[in-house]
Amino acid sequence: MRIILNVWRQKSRNAAGRFVRYEVPDVNPDMSFLEMIDVLNESLIAKDDPDGPIAFDHDCREGICGMCGFMIDGQAHGPKRGTTVCQLHMRHYKDGDELTLEPWRAAAFPLVRDLAVDRSAFDKIIAAGGFVSVPTGSAPDGNAIPVPKSSADLAMDAAACIGCGACVAMCPNSSAALFTSAKISHLGLLPQGQPERFRRVLGMVGAGGAAGFGHCTSIGECEAVCPKEIKLENIARMNRDFLKATLMRRTDAAAGGTG
């Protein structure tokens, strides 16, 4: 089948960008979306196109690393729910379809080139609290610390977040609340995550604001496009912990000031 692509081309974050129209003939329905772009890039290289091949992020192409991602007709990762763009196949499109491809649009994700953006702002959030303190020595027995199944299930659901950035790109406020709350939840729901629980939420939420992400206003676009279907309830859990941590900090500060 034949697919028409309108692709955002921009050589660097400071260069002017524009949409360029490409026709991709003989697309195999069993191709993934990224394989289709690979075929297009081979043709651009072969004919020495002045813009060169289209730049986009990718790695495992199995929907688990979070590297890939861009907007397809205004939808992060495309139209199929719970699917990364690398796992989106061309059989979901029809012969002659015309698609528009754009990078994630967020101040905290500066553009690198074409469809590739710099998502290192996520690393700053993780560095601010996405860890637990563990004692040195041999690994503890797996059953040494009892974990309720309900907590384990919720923690595993949150840990499924791959950090692709679709939630930020789709949010009108460019909020990283879904990503941040997933990382906070999957540690804070477990006994091992309790020592840093409230310090973690203060640090990670603060790092998100400092990195340039916007505030969450509970619109829900993030959950709708998340390829791992992370739930909004994680944001509610994060907000509760953040409020409690803020009150605890103020209480501690007041107690220290009067002592």
C-alpha positions in Angstrom: 0.0 0.0 0.0 1.0 3.7 -0.4 1.3 6.0 2.6 1.8 9.8 2.5 3.8 11.3 5.4 4.0 15.0 6.4 7.1 14.9 8.6 8.5 17.7 10.8 12.1 18.4 9.7 14.3 20.6 11.9 18.1 20.3 11.9 18.6 21.6 15.5 16.6 23.2 18.3 17.7 26.7 17.1 17.1 26.1 13.4 13.8 26.8 11.6 11.6 23.8 11.1 9.0 22.8 8.5 6.8 20.0 7.3 8.1 18.0 4.4 5.8 15.7 2.4 7.0 12.2 1.5 5.3 9.3 -0.4 6.2 5.8 0.7 5.0 3.2 -1.9 4.8 -0.5 -1.5 4.4 -0.5 2.3 3.9 -4.0 3.7 1.0 -4.1 6.2 3.2 -6.3 8.5 5.8 -3.6 8.9 6.0 -1.7 12.1 5.7 2.1 11.9 9.4 2.5 12.5 10.3 -0.1 9.9 8.3 1.9 7.4 10.3 5.0 8.3 13.5 2.9 7.9 12.4 2.1 4.3 11.8 5.8 3.7 15.2 6.7 5.1 16.9 4.2 2.9 15.4 5.9 -0.1 16.3 9.3 1.1 19.9 8.2 1.6 20.0 6.5 -1.8 18.9 9.7 -3.6 21.1 11.9 -1.5 18.2 14.0 -0.2 19.4 17.4 1.1 17.6 17.0 4.4 19.1 13.6 4.9 17.3 10.7 6.7 14.6 11.4 9.3 16.0 11.4 12.8 13.9 9.6 15.5 14.7 7.8 18.8 14.5 4.1 19.1 16.3 1.1 20.7 14.7 -2.2 21.6 11.6 -1.8 19.3 9.8 -4.2 21.6 7.8 -1.6 23.5 9.7 -1.8 26.7 12.6 0.7 26.7 10.7 3.9 26.2 13.1 5.4 23.7 10.7 5.8 20.7 7.8 8.2 20.5 6.4 11.0 18.5 3.1 12.4 17.5 1.1 10.8 14.7 -1.9 12.9 13.6 -1.8 14.7 17.0 -1.8 11.5 19.0 1.2 10.4 21.0 2.3 7.0 19.7 -0.5 6.9 17.2 -4.2 5.8 17.4 -3.8 2.3 19.0 -4.4 2.3 22.7 -1.7 0.8 25.0 0.9 0.6 22.1 4.2 2.3 21.6 5.0 3.6 18.1 7.6 0.9 17.6 4.8 -1.7 18.1 2.3 0.1 15.9 1.9 -1.8 12.6 1.0 -0.5 9.2 -2.0 -2.9 9.0 -3.9 -0.3 11.1 -3.8 2.1 8.2 -5.3 2.0 4.7 -3.8 2.5 1.3 -3.5 6.2 0.5 -3.7 7.4 4.2 -1.9 10.7 4.8 -0.3 11.1 8.2 1.4 14.0 10.1 4.5 13.2 12.2 5.7 15.7 14.9 8.1 15.4 17.8 7.0 15.7 21.5 6.2 19.4 22.1 7.2 20.5 25.6 9.6 23.1 27.0 11.2 20.4 29.2 11.9 18.3 26.1 14.0 20.5 23.8 14.3 19.2 20.3 17.4 17.5 19.1 16.6 16.9 15.4 13.4 16.2 13.5 11.4 13.8 15.6 14.0 13.3 18.4 13.9 15.3 21.6 16.1 15.5 24.7 14.2 13.8 27.6 17.0 14.0 30.2 14.7 16.1 32.3 13.2 12.8 33.4 16.6 11.8 34.7 16.7 14.8 37.0 13.4 13.7 38.5 14.7 10.2 39.1 17.9 11.5 40.6 15.9 13.5 43.1 14.4 10.5 44.7 13.8 7.5 42.5 15.7 5.0 44.6 15.6 3.2 48.0 18.3 2.8 50.7 19.5 -0.7 50.9 22.0 -2.3 53.3 25.3 -3.6 51.9 26.0 -7.3 52.0 24.3 -10.3 50.4 20.8 -10.1 48.9 18.0 -10.6 51.5 15.7 -13.5 51.2 12.7 -12.8 48.9 10.2 -13.5 51.7 12.1 -11.7 54.5 9.8 -8.6 54.2 6.1 -9.4 53.9 4.3 -7.4 51.2 0.5 -7.4 50.9 -0.6 -8.6 47.5 -2.7 -5.5 46.9 0.3 -3.3 47.5 2.5 -5.5 45.3 0.0 -5.4 42.5 -0.3 -1.6 42.6 3.5 -1.2 42.8 4.0 -3.5 39.8 1.4 -1.6 37.8 3.1 1.7 38.5 6.6 0.2 37.8 5.4 -0.6 34.2 6.1 3.1 33.3 8.8 3.1 30.6 9.4 6.9 30.7 8.7 7.5 27.0 7.3 11.0 27.6 3.9 10.5 25.8 2.1 11.8 28.9 4.1 15.1 28.9 3.6 15.5 25.1 -0.1 15.0 25.2 -0.8 17.1 28.3 -1.9 20.7 27.5 0.2 21.8 30.5 3.2 19.6 29.6 3.0 18.1 33.1 5.1 15.1 34.1 2.7 14.2 36.9 1.9 10.8 35.6 5.5 9.8 35.1 6.6 11.2 38.5 3.7 9.7 40.3 4.4 6.2 38.8 8.0 6.4 40.0 6.9 7.6 43.4 4.1 4.9 43.7 6.1 1.9 42.7 8.6 2.6 45.6 6.3 4.2 48.1 3.8 1.4 48.1 6.4 -1.1 49.3 7.9 -1.5 52.7 11.4 -1.0 51.3 10.4 2.4 50.1 9.1 3.8 53.4 12.3 5.4 54.8 12.5 8.0 52.0 8.8 8.1 51.3 8.1 11.7 52.1 11.6 13.0 51.3 11.2 11.3 47.9 7.9 13.0 47.0 9.2 16.4 47.9 12.4 15.9 46.0 10.9 14.4 42.8 8.0 16.9 42.6 10.4 19.8 43.2 12.8 18.5 40.5 9.9 18.3 38.0 9.0 21.9 38.5 12.6 23.0 38.3 13.0 21.1 35.0 10.2 23.1 33.4 7.3 20.7 33.5 3.8 22.2 34.0 1.2 21.6 36.7 -1.3 18.8 36.5 -4.9 19.9 36.2 -6.4 16.4 36.0 -7.5 16.5 32.3 -6.6 12.8 31.8 -4.9 13.0 28.4 -1.8 11.4 30.0 -3.6 8.2 31.0 -5.4 8.0 27.6 -2.1 7.9 25.6 0.2 6.0 28.0 1.4 2.9 26.2 1.5 1.1 29.6 -1.8 2.5 30.7 -0.6 4.0 34.0 -3.6 5.1 36.0 -4.4 8.6 37.2 -4.9 7.2 40.7 -1.1 7.4 41.0 -1.3 11.2 40.7 -3.8 11.3 43.5 -1.6 9.1 45.7 1.4 11.4 44.9 -0.7 14.5 45.8 -1.7 13.0 49.1 1.9 12.2 50.0 3.1 15.6 48.8 0.5 17.4 51.0 1.4 15.2 54.0 5.2 15.7 53.4 4.7 19.5 53.2 2.7 19.6 56.4 5.3 17.5 58.2 8.1 19.7 57.0 6.3 22.8 58.2 5.6 21.2 61.6 9.3 20.2 61.9 10.4 23.7 61.0 8.1 25.3 63.5 9.2 22.9 66.2 12.8 23.7 65.4 12.1 27.4 65.4 10.5 27.4 68.9 13.1 25.1 70.5 
